[in-house]
């Protein structure tokens, strides 16, 4: 297993819920949607026994971002 690319989140503490992605021989394509996972709630959910769904927020004011990254194979 190898890391093919790294893509930073648009948010400092949170991250988008990535459900699907595309891949070609040369590129990875991710869709950063406004379904946002709160990292602090996610950490607390492990302690409180909550599910991941309770850590997610729909933020319709945020834009959908399509990220295309070249694949780096060593």
HUVEN-V331425 format. One record per run of one state. SS is the DSSP state (~ for helix, > for strand, _ for the rest). FROM is the first residue (numbers start at 1). TO is the last residue. If there is no record, write none. Layout:
{{SS/FROM/TO} {SS/FROM/TO}}
//
This chain:
{{_/1/13} {>/14/16} {_/17/20} {>/21/23} {_/24/26} {>/27/32} {_/33/34} {>/35/38} {~/39/48} {_/49/51} {~/52/55} {>/56/58} {_/59/64} {>/65/70} {_/71/74}}
//
